C-alpha cells in the first residue's frame, strides 16, 4: 500500500484477506480502513471449499487482480482466475520453492546450496506451490558472510521493486500468457 500512497503505483487495494487471525496485513488494512476479512483455513475441510470462499469474496468486491503476499495456504485457482492471481517468492524459482519453502527456510537453503545469486520471483499462482508461470525475477548477490537474515534483507529490497512492477505491467495489459511463458509486450 505504501507505493500506492506515495503515488508510485496507480492501483487500488479493494480488500485484504488473511488465512488466519492476527496477521499483520489484516491489521494494517483495518488501520487504513481497507475492507478486510479473515478466511481461516482451519475452518474448511478441504482446499476447494476454502478457495471457493476466497474467490467469492474477490468476485463480490469486483477485484481484477489478486496479489498474494506472505500467503502460505494452497489455493485451488479456478480457470476463470488464471493469469489474475500473482504471488511473490523470495528465491529464483523454480529453485527453492514448493511445500515448506518460505521465509528464512528459503534463504538458509540458498546459502547452504552455495548459490552465488538469489533474488525474488513474481509469478502467476496455479494449483501447486510456487510453480506458476514466471512474470519477472530480480537478483541480488549471495555474500560469503551472509546469514538467512542478511540475505532476506537484500531479497526483500528486490521484492519491493519487483512486485509493484509486475502489478503495473498487469494494469497496463502488457502481460500475455503463452503456455508456461509470460510474455511482456513492449511499452506503447
MDAnalysis code that builds the backbone (N, CA, C; Angstrom):
import MDAnalysis as mda
import numpy as np

u = mda.Universe.empty(564, n_residues=188, atom_resindex=np.repeat(np.arange(188), 3), trajectory=True)
u.add_TopologyAttr("name", ["N", "CA", "C"] * 188)
u.add_TopologyAttr("resid", np.arange(1, 189))
u.add_TopologyAttr("resname", ["UNK", "UNK", "UNK", "UNK", "UNK", "UNK", "UNK", "UNK", "UNK", "UNK", "UNK", "UNK", "UNK", "UNK", "UNK", "UNK", "UNK", "UNK", "UNK", "UNK", "UNK", "UNK", "UNK", "UNK", "UNK", "UNK", "UNK", "UNK", "UNK", "UNK", "UNK", "UNK", "UNK", "UNK", "UNK", "UNK", "UNK", "UNK", "UNK", "UNK", "UNK", "UNK", "UNK", "UNK", "UNK", "UNK", "UNK", "UNK", "UNK", "UNK", "UNK", "UNK", "UNK", "UNK", "UNK", "UNK", "UNK", "UNK", "UNK", "UNK", "UNK", "UNK", "UNK", "UNK", "UNK", "UNK", "UNK", "UNK", "UNK", "UNK", "UNK", "UNK", "UNK", "UNK", "UNK", "UNK", "UNK", "UNK", "UNK", "UNK", "UNK", "UNK", "UNK", "UNK", "UNK", "UNK", "UNK", "UNK", "UNK", "UNK", "UNK", "UNK", "UNK", "UNK", "UNK", "UNK", "UNK", "UNK", "UNK", "UNK", "UNK", "UNK", "UNK", "UNK", "UNK", "UNK", "UNK", "UNK", "UNK", "UNK", "UNK", "UNK", "UNK", "UNK", "UNK", "UNK", "UNK", "UNK", "UNK", "UNK", "UNK", "UNK", "UNK", "UNK", "UNK", "UNK", "UNK", "UNK", "UNK", "UNK", "UNK", "UNK", "UNK", "UNK", "UNK", "UNK", "UNK", "UNK", "UNK", "UNK", "UNK", "UNK", "UNK", "UNK", "UNK", "UNK", "UNK", "UNK", "UNK", "UNK", "UNK", "UNK", "UNK", "UNK", "UNK", "UNK", "UNK", "UNK", "UNK", "UNK", "UNK", "UNK", "UNK", "UNK", "UNK", "UNK", "UNK", "UNK", "UNK", "UNK", "UNK", "UNK", "UNK", "UNK", "UNK", "UNK", "UNK", "UNK", "UNK", "UNK", "UNK", "UNK", "UNK", "UNK", "UNK", "UNK", "UNK", "UNK"])
u.atoms.positions = np.array([
    [0.815, -1.192, 0.000],
    [0.000, 0.000, 0.000],
    [0.861, 1.259, 0.000],
    [2.099, 1.136, 0.502],
    [2.966, 2.308, 0.585],
    [3.261, 2.899, -0.792],
    [3.508, 2.049, -1.792],
    [3.829, 2.572, -3.125],
    [2.613, 3.236, -3.763],
    [1.424, 2.780, -3.418],
    [0.199, 3.418, -3.918],
    [0.042, 4.779, -3.262],
    [0.179, 4.817, -1.938],
    [0.063, 6.076, -1.195],
    [1.102, 7.089, -1.669],
    [2.295, 6.617, -1.986],
    [3.373, 7.504, -2.436],
    [3.212, 7.931, -3.896],
    [2.183, 7.418, -4.573],
    [1.955, 7.785, -5.968],
    [2.880, 7.082, -6.942],
    [3.534, 6.007, -6.508],
    [4.469, 5.279, -7.369],
    [3.808, 4.122, -8.115],
    [2.556, 3.821, -7.772],
    [1.819, 2.748, -8.435],
    [0.363, 3.170, -8.511],
    [-0.162, 3.199, -9.729],
    [-1.556, 3.565, -9.937],
    [-2.411, 2.313, -9.758],
    [-2.824, 2.075, -8.521],
    [-3.634, 0.907, -8.193],
    [-4.499, 1.231, -6.988],
    [-5.424, 0.330, -6.714],
    [-6.328, 0.492, -5.579],
    [-6.449, -0.856, -4.870],
    [-6.279, -0.872, -3.564],
    [-6.451, -2.092, -2.786],
    [-7.925, -2.166, -2.394],
    [-8.655, -3.094, -3.016],
    [-10.090, -3.220, -2.760],
    [-10.351, -3.899, -1.427],
    [-9.503, -4.867, -1.084],
    [-9.675, -5.587, 0.166],
    [-8.428, -6.387, 0.478],
    [-8.348, -6.823, 1.718],
    [-7.265, -7.694, 2.168],
    [-7.913, -8.910, 2.819],
    [-7.406, -10.087, 2.473],
    [-7.899, -11.337, 3.052],
    [-6.722, -12.044, 3.710],
    [-6.910, -12.443, 4.949],
    [-5.913, -13.236, 5.653],
    [-6.422, -14.649, 5.844],
    [-5.501, -15.602, 5.912],
    [-5.879, -17.016, 6.047],
    [-5.902, -17.493, 7.498],
    [-5.600, -16.587, 8.412],
    [-5.701, -16.892, 9.840],
    [-5.782, -15.574, 10.595],
    [-6.274, -15.619, 11.824],
    [-6.410, -14.379, 12.600],
    [-5.046, -13.775, 12.973],
    [-5.069, -12.512, 13.328],
    [-3.906, -11.794, 13.866],
    [-2.747, -11.642, 12.897],
    [-3.031, -11.538, 11.611],
    [-1.969, -11.302, 10.634],
    [-1.725, -9.805, 10.495],
    [-0.461, -9.432, 10.356],
    [-0.093, -8.018, 10.256],
    [-0.780, -7.342, 9.063],
    [-0.892, -8.036, 7.945],
    [-1.527, -7.445, 6.769],
    [-2.976, -7.079, 7.005],
    [-3.699, -7.931, 7.713],
    [-5.100, -7.654, 8.033],
    [-5.188, -6.485, 9.016],
    [-4.304, -6.467, 9.979],
    [-4.285, -5.361, 10.945],
    [-3.968, -4.033, 10.258],
    [-3.024, -4.056, 9.329],
    [-2.674, -2.836, 8.596],
    [-3.834, -2.370, 7.725],
    [-4.520, -3.323, 7.097],
    [-5.678, -2.969, 6.275],
    [-6.762, -2.329, 7.132],
    [-7.006, -2.902, 8.285],
    [-8.016, -2.358, 9.190],
    [-7.656, -0.938, 9.609],
    [-6.405, -0.726, 9.962],
    [-5.951, 0.610, 10.368],
    [-6.082, 1.616, 9.226],
    [-5.926, 1.141, 7.977],
    [-6.033, 2.015, 6.807],
    [-7.476, 2.115, 6.306],
    [-8.401, 1.481, 7.031],
    [-9.821, 1.475, 6.682],
    [-10.071, 0.807, 5.322],
    [-9.297, -0.238, 5.032],
    [-9.489, -1.052, 3.835],
    [-10.311, -2.269, 4.253],
    [-11.329, -2.601, 3.452],
    [-12.151, -3.766, 3.745],
    [-11.242, -4.987, 3.915],
    [-11.509, -5.768, 4.978],
    [-10.638, -6.919, 5.224],
    [-11.438, -8.065, 5.828],
    [-10.940, -9.267, 5.573],
    [-11.593, -10.485, 6.030],
    [-10.537, -11.472, 6.500],
    [-10.926, -12.326, 7.403],
    [-10.118, -13.486, 7.748],
    [-10.921, -14.702, 7.323],
    [-10.350, -15.471, 6.416],
    [-10.933, -16.740, 5.984],
    [-9.974, -17.798, 6.509],
    [-10.266, -18.283, 7.681],
    [-9.358, -19.180, 8.396],
    [-9.336, -20.552, 7.731],
    [-8.171, -20.918, 7.215],
    [-8.027, -22.199, 6.513],
    [-8.460, -23.367, 7.387],
    [-8.238, -23.267, 8.696],
    [-8.575, -24.354, 9.618],
    [-10.086, -24.596, 9.708],
    [-10.867, -23.641, 9.269],
    [-12.324, -23.773, 9.340],
    [-12.918, -24.513, 8.140],
    [-12.066, -24.932, 7.201],
    [-12.548, -25.589, 5.981],
    [-11.972, -26.987, 5.890],
    [-12.779, -27.901, 5.433],
    [-12.362, -29.310, 5.382],
    [-11.425, -29.616, 4.220],
    [-11.437, -28.768, 3.195],
    [-10.580, -29.041, 2.036],
    [-10.173, -27.745, 1.341],
    [-9.199, -27.874, 0.461],
    [-8.658, -26.718, -0.269],
    [-9.721, -26.085, -1.154],
    [-10.557, -26.902, -1.771],
    [-11.551, -26.378, -2.700],
    [-12.562, -25.472, -2.002],
    [-13.117, -25.904, -0.881],
    [-14.117, -25.068, -0.192],
    [-13.467, -23.796, 0.354],
    [-12.249, -23.907, 0.854],
    [-11.503, -22.729, 1.311],
    [-11.300, -21.757, 0.151],
    [-10.821, -22.278, -0.961],
    [-10.553, -21.450, -2.139],
    [-11.828, -20.808, -2.667],
    [-12.915, -21.570, -2.697],
    [-14.185, -21.018, -3.180],
    [-14.596, -19.786, -2.381],
    [-14.385, -19.823, -1.070],
    [-14.733, -18.668, -0.235],
    [-13.856, -17.461, -0.567],
    [-12.574, -17.698, -0.763],
    [-11.646, -16.613, -1.123],
    [-12.075, -15.962, -2.435],
    [-12.299, -16.782, -3.447],
    [-12.637, -16.233, -4.768],
    [-14.021, -15.600, -4.786],
    [-14.954, -16.102, -3.984],
    [-16.272, -15.476, -3.892],
    [-16.145, -14.057, -3.328],
    [-15.363, -13.894, -2.276],
    [-15.151, -12.557, -1.718],
    [-14.533, -11.619, -2.756],
    [-13.569, -12.125, -3.506],
    [-12.910, -11.298, -4.525],
    [-13.880, -10.925, -5.644],
    [-14.702, -11.882, -6.049],
    [-15.678, -11.588, -7.103],
    [-16.742, -10.624, -6.614],
    [-17.196, -10.783, -5.376],
    [-18.192, -9.867, -4.814],
    [-17.660, -8.438, -4.749],
    [-16.357, -8.284, -4.560],
    [-15.735, -6.952, -4.485],
    [-15.260, -6.469, -5.854],
    [-15.534, -7.248, -6.897],
    [-15.152, -6.886, -8.269],
    [-13.644, -6.652, -8.405],
    [-12.877, -7.553, -7.805],
    [-11.419, -7.477, -7.845],
    [-10.925, -7.929, -9.224],
    [-9.968, -7.212, -9.781],
    [-9.416, -7.572, -11.080],
    [-8.150, -8.403, -10.980],
    [-7.391, -8.212, -9.907],
    [-6.125, -8.909, -9.709],
    [-5.980, -9.244, -8.230],
    [-5.616, -10.475, -7.949],
    [-5.338, -10.891, -6.580],
    [-3.827, -10.936, -6.412],
    [-3.323, -10.237, -5.405],
    [-1.891, -10.218, -5.121],
    [-1.650, -10.908, -3.782],
    [-1.042, -12.058, -3.834],
    [-0.717, -12.796, -2.620],
    [0.597, -12.256, -2.066],
    [0.649, -12.114, -0.760],
    [1.868, -11.622, -0.117],
    [1.958, -12.279, 1.249],
    [2.928, -13.121, 1.439],
    [3.033, -13.852, 2.678],
    [1.964, -14.926, 2.800],
    [1.369, -15.291, 1.706],
    [0.277, -16.275, 1.685],
    [0.871, -17.668, 1.683],
    [0.559, -18.473, 2.685],
    [1.183, -19.787, 2.826],
    [0.215, -20.943, 2.585],
    [-1.030, -20.649, 2.239],
    [-2.017, -21.715, 2.005],
    [-2.135, -22.003, 0.508],
    [-2.282, -23.270, 0.194],
    [-2.517, -23.653, -1.187],
    [-3.904, -23.175, -1.600],
    [-4.008, -22.647, -2.809],
    [-5.283, -22.227, -3.368],
    [-5.599, -23.076, -4.586],
    [-6.859, -23.382, -4.748],
    [-7.354, -24.042, -5.950],
    [-7.834, -22.913, -6.855],
    [-6.975, -22.488, -7.788],
    [-7.258, -21.321, -8.615],
    [-8.189, -21.728, -9.759],
    [-9.415, -21.187, -9.792],
    [-10.340, -21.515, -10.880],
    [-9.804, -21.024, -12.221],
    [-10.152, -21.708, -13.274],
    [-9.686, -21.343, -14.617],
    [-10.002, -19.882, -14.935],
    [-11.156, -19.396, -14.469],
    [-11.540, -18.010, -14.770],
    [-10.594, -16.995, -14.122],
    [-9.782, -17.438, -13.162],
    [-8.824, -16.568, -12.499],
    [-7.391, -16.791, -12.992],
    [-7.205, -17.689, -13.930],
    [-5.853, -17.934, -14.458],
    [-5.275, -16.627, -15.010],
    [-4.057, -16.324, -14.614],
    [-3.413, -15.096, -15.071],
    [-3.881, -13.849, -14.330],
    [-4.618, -14.039, -13.220],
    [-5.079, -12.888, -12.429],
    [-4.811, -13.068, -10.939],
    [-3.968, -14.051, -10.594],
    [-3.557, -14.261, -9.209],
    [-2.031, -14.276, -9.190],
    [-1.438, -13.251, -8.615],
    [0.018, -13.131, -8.547],
    [0.515, -13.527, -7.166],
    [1.733, -14.026, -7.151],
    [2.407, -14.316, -5.893],
    [3.862, -13.898, -6.039],
    [4.518, -13.707, -4.924],
    [5.946, -13.409, -4.936],
    [6.637, -14.407, -4.030],
    [7.815, -14.850, -4.473],
    [8.579, -15.848, -3.725],
    [9.998, -15.328, -3.539],
    [10.579, -15.507, -2.346],
    [11.906, -14.955, -2.062],
    [13.057, -15.837, -2.543],
    [12.966, -16.300, -3.769],
    [14.053, -17.057, -4.407],
    [13.798, -17.039, -5.903],
    [14.781, -17.510, -6.642],
    [14.658, -17.560, -8.091],
    [14.048, -18.904, -8.481],
    [12.727, -18.914, -8.612],
    [12.044, -20.149, -8.991],
    [12.512, -20.589, -10.371],
    [12.547, -21.883, -10.638],
    [11.937, -22.961, -9.882],
    [12.792, -23.494, -8.724],
    [13.931, -22.907, -8.460],
    [14.753, -23.360, -7.335],
    [14.190, -22.851, -6.013],
    [14.303, -23.660, -4.979],
    [13.986, -23.283, -3.603],
    [12.534, -22.840, -3.410],
    [11.626, -23.540, -4.065],
    [10.205, -23.276, -3.908],
    [9.485, -24.546, -3.498],
    [8.194, -24.441, -3.351],
    [7.364, -25.596, -3.043],
    [7.003, -25.688, -1.573],
    [6.377, -26.784, -1.217],
    [5.887, -27.005, 0.135],
    [7.000, -26.818, 1.172],
    [6.721, -26.010, 2.167],
    [7.662, -25.799, 3.264],
    [8.768, -24.806, 2.987],
    [8.855, -24.294, 1.760],
    [9.914, -23.342, 1.416],
    [9.365, -21.919, 1.493],
    [9.517, -21.322, 2.672],
    [9.076, -19.951, 2.875],
    [9.975, -19.310, 3.931],
    [9.990, -17.983, 3.914],
    [10.732, -17.231, 4.922],
    [12.202, -17.606, 5.001],
    [12.701, -17.677, 6.221],
    [14.121, -17.947, 6.469],
    [14.561, -19.298, 5.921],
    [13.632, -20.247, 5.808],
    [13.979, -21.572, 5.268],
    [14.514, -21.465, 3.842],
    [13.930, -20.574, 3.059],
    [14.378, -20.380, 1.677],
    [15.803, -19.845, 1.662],
    [16.055, -18.803, 2.435],
    [17.369, -18.159, 2.424],
    [18.442, -19.099, 2.979],
    [18.093, -19.865, 3.990],
    [19.027, -20.849, 4.533],
    [19.377, -21.901, 3.477],
    [18.380, -22.347, 2.720],
    [18.623, -23.344, 1.676],
    [19.503, -22.782, 0.557],
    [19.267, -21.531, 0.184],
    [20.074, -20.878, -0.851],
    [21.535, -20.805, -0.400],
    [21.760, -20.369, 0.831],
    [23.127, -20.261, 1.370],
    [23.774, -21.634, 1.468],
    [23.058, -22.601, 2.016],
    [23.615, -23.955, 2.180],
    [23.950, -24.615, 0.856],
    [23.214, -24.276, -0.189],
    [23.477, -24.861, -1.506],
    [24.716, -24.247, -2.150],
    [25.105, -23.079, -1.669],
    [26.286, -22.416, -2.221],
    [25.987, -21.502, -3.393],
    [24.747, -21.054, -3.518],
    [24.384, -20.165, -4.621],
    [25.161, -18.853, -4.534],
    [25.466, -18.301, -5.674],
    [26.170, -17.018, -5.743],
    [25.201, -15.856, -5.946],
    [23.988, -16.165, -6.416],
    [22.936, -15.153, -6.551],
    [21.640, -15.722, -5.993],
    [20.802, -14.816, -5.538],
    [19.445, -15.155, -5.138],
    [18.578, -14.029, -5.667],
    [17.404, -13.902, -5.128],
    [16.517, -12.842, -5.585],
    [15.086, -13.203, -5.310],
    [14.215, -12.692, -6.153],
    [12.792, -12.956, -5.966],
    [12.146, -13.233, -7.313],
    [11.003, -13.890, -7.240],
    [10.234, -14.243, -8.427],
    [8.789, -13.828, -8.217],
    [8.266, -13.061, -9.155],
    [6.826, -12.791, -9.186],
    [6.262, -13.723, -10.252],
    [5.223, -14.460, -9.863],
    [4.647, -15.442, -10.789],
    [3.134, -15.468, -10.647],
    [2.484, -16.014, -11.657],
    [1.052, -16.256, -11.548],
    [0.873, -17.537, -10.754],
    [-0.020, -17.513, -9.793],
    [-0.291, -18.693, -8.979],
    [-1.111, -19.693, -9.785],
    [-0.847, -20.954, -9.511],
    [-1.635, -22.031, -10.095],
    [-2.000, -23.009, -8.983],
    [-2.242, -24.253, -9.314],
    [-2.727, -25.225, -8.339],
    [-1.629, -25.818, -7.458],
    [-0.390, -25.441, -7.672],
    [0.740, -26.018, -6.950],
    [1.582, -24.890, -6.368],
    [2.158, -25.119, -5.208],
    [3.021, -24.097, -4.605],
    [4.165, -23.705, -5.549],
    [4.280, -22.407, -5.809],
    [5.461, -21.822, -6.471],
    [5.765, -22.390, -7.845],
    [4.754, -22.824, -8.586],
    [5.046, -23.431, -9.886],
    [4.414, -22.705, -11.057],
    [3.717, -21.617, -10.804],
    [3.032, -20.917, -11.886],
    [3.985, -20.168, -12.800],
    [3.472, -19.734, -13.949],
    [4.290, -19.021, -14.932],
    [4.947, -17.772, -14.335],
    [6.225, -17.617, -14.634],
    [7.038, -16.530, -14.077],
    [6.798, -15.237, -14.851],
    [6.485, -14.177, -14.100],
    [6.274, -12.855, -14.687],
    [7.600, -12.109, -14.770],
    [8.292, -12.024, -13.645],
    [9.611, -11.389, -13.641],
    [10.403, -11.842, -12.431],
    [11.710, -11.658, -12.542],
    [12.627, -12.004, -11.455],
    [13.640, -10.879, -11.303],
    [14.097, -10.701, -10.074],
    [15.171, -9.755, -9.778],
    [16.204, -10.489, -8.945],
    [17.458, -10.128, -9.118],
    [18.538, -10.838, -8.437],
    [19.308, -9.927, -7.492],
    [20.012, -10.590, -6.596],
    [20.958, -9.921, -5.707],
    [22.049, -10.941, -5.376],
    [23.241, -10.479, -4.992],
    [24.314, -11.432, -4.691],
    [24.082, -12.149, -3.364],
    [24.632, -13.346, -3.287],
    [24.726, -14.061, -2.018],
    [26.177, -13.891, -1.579],
    [26.377, -13.255, -0.457],
    [27.727, -12.954, 0.021],
    [28.242, -14.068, 0.920],
    [29.548, -14.250, 0.952],
    [30.146, -15.326, 1.748],
    [29.761, -15.254, 3.219],
    [29.600, -14.066, 3.751],
    [29.287, -13.911, 5.175],
    [27.783, -13.861, 5.460],
    [26.966, -14.104, 4.441],
    [25.512, -13.988, 4.622],
    [24.964, -14.963, 5.646],
    [23.962, -14.488, 6.353],
    [23.102, -15.320, 7.191],
    [21.730, -15.286, 6.509],
    [20.819, -16.167, 6.882],
    [19.483, -16.062, 6.298],
    [18.879, -14.660, 6.474],
    [19.132, -14.020, 7.592],
    [18.571, -12.685, 7.847],
    [19.174, -11.621, 6.931],
    [20.491, -11.648, 6.733],
    [21.105, -10.614, 5.882],
    [20.702, -10.814, 4.420],
    [20.635, -12.066, 3.994],
    [20.193, -12.338, 2.622],
    [18.723, -11.952, 2.461],
    [17.902, -12.279, 3.436],
    [16.476, -11.933, 3.376],
    [16.297, -10.428, 3.199],
    [17.123, -9.644, 3.869],
    [17.018, -8.186, 3.761],
    [17.264, -7.736, 2.315],
    [18.320, -8.240, 1.679],
    [18.619, -7.855, 0.295],
    [17.540, -8.354, -0.662],
    [17.056, -9.568, -0.456],
    [15.993, -10.096, -1.318],
    [14.731, -9.242, -1.170],
    [14.402, -8.864, 0.061],
    [13.209, -8.048, 0.291],
    [13.298, -6.708, -0.436],
    [14.481, -6.125, -0.495],
    [14.654, -4.875, -1.243],
    [14.304, -5.083, -2.717],
    [14.651, -6.240, -3.266],
    [14.304, -6.551, -4.654],
    [12.804, -6.806, -4.795],
    [12.196, -7.433, -3.793],
    [10.752, -7.679, -3.825],
    [9.969, -6.369, -3.882],
    [10.460, -5.354, -3.177],
    [9.783, -4.061, -3.141],
    [9.808, -3.367, -4.502],
    [10.708, -3.776, -5.370],
    [10.759, -3.256, -6.738],
    [9.949, -4.164, -7.668],
    [10.125, -5.464, -7.508],
    [9.544, -6.432, -8.441],
    [8.021, -6.485, -8.398],
    [7.452, -6.547, -7.210],
    [6.002, -6.740, -7.133],
    [5.233, -5.544, -7.703],
    [5.574, -4.313, -7.310],
    [4.868, -3.183, -7.927],
    [5.037, -3.146, -9.449],
    [6.220, -3.522, -9.922],
    [6.448, -3.519, -11.374],
    [5.547, -4.541, -12.061],
    [5.421, -5.728, -11.496],
    [4.557, -6.754, -12.081],
    [3.100, -6.301, -12.083],
    [2.670, -5.669, -10.999],
    [1.298, -5.159, -10.922],
    [1.078, -4.077, -11.969],
    [2.067, -3.214, -12.124],
    [1.990, -2.153, -13.133],
    [1.870, -2.746, -14.538],
    [2.674, -3.765, -14.848],
    [2.607, -4.413, -16.159],
    [1.234, -5.045, -16.386],
    [0.673, -5.643, -15.342],
    [-0.669, -6.221, -15.445],
    [-1.693, -5.124, -15.734],
    [-1.618, -4.031, -14.981],
    [-2.568, -2.927, -15.149],
    [-2.468, -2.316, -16.543],
    [-1.274, -2.332, -17.116],
    [-1.062, -1.809, -18.468],
    [-1.440, -2.820, -19.549],
    [-1.944, -3.984, -19.127],
    [-2.338, -5.065, -20.041],
    [-1.177, -5.501, -20.937],
    [0.019, -5.555, -20.327],
    [1.225, -5.912, -21.083],
    [1.684, -7.338, -20.825],
    [0.937, -8.097, -20.021],
    [1.301, -9.483, -19.724],
    [0.399, -10.423, -20.503],
    [1.021, -11.344, -21.231],
    [0.253, -12.314, -22.010],
    [0.770, -13.712, -21.697],
    [-0.140, -14.586, -21.286],
    [0.224, -15.977, -21.011],
    [0.263, -16.762, -22.308],
    [1.403, -17.394, -22.556],
    [1.557, -18.292, -23.706],
    [2.078, -19.610, -23.167],
    [1.148, -20.494, -22.798],
    [1.541, -21.732, -22.131],
    [2.117, -21.399, -20.768],
    [3.360, -21.824, -20.523],
    [4.028, -21.536, -19.253],
    [4.771, -20.203, -19.280],
    [4.842, -19.583, -20.415],
    [5.595, -18.327, -20.533],
    [4.685, -17.114, -20.363],
    [5.206, -16.118, -19.676],
    [4.526, -14.825, -19.596],
    [5.330, -13.878, -20.491],
    [4.702, -13.442, -21.558],
    [5.348, -12.532, -22.491],
    [4.955, -11.117, -22.100],
    [5.961, -10.257, -21.961],
    [5.739, -8.858, -21.625],
    [5.822, -8.066, -22.916],
    [4.691, -7.468, -23.304],
    [4.693, -6.700, -24.546],
    [5.407, -5.368, -24.326],
    [5.980, -4.814, -25.399],
    [6.699, -3.539, -25.264],
    [5.737, -2.414, -24.882],
    [6.303, -1.394, -24.268],
    [5.513, -0.219, -23.897],
    [5.088, 0.486, -25.162],
    [3.857, 0.989, -25.162],
    [3.357, 1.688, -26.363],
    [3.849, 3.106, -26.397],
])
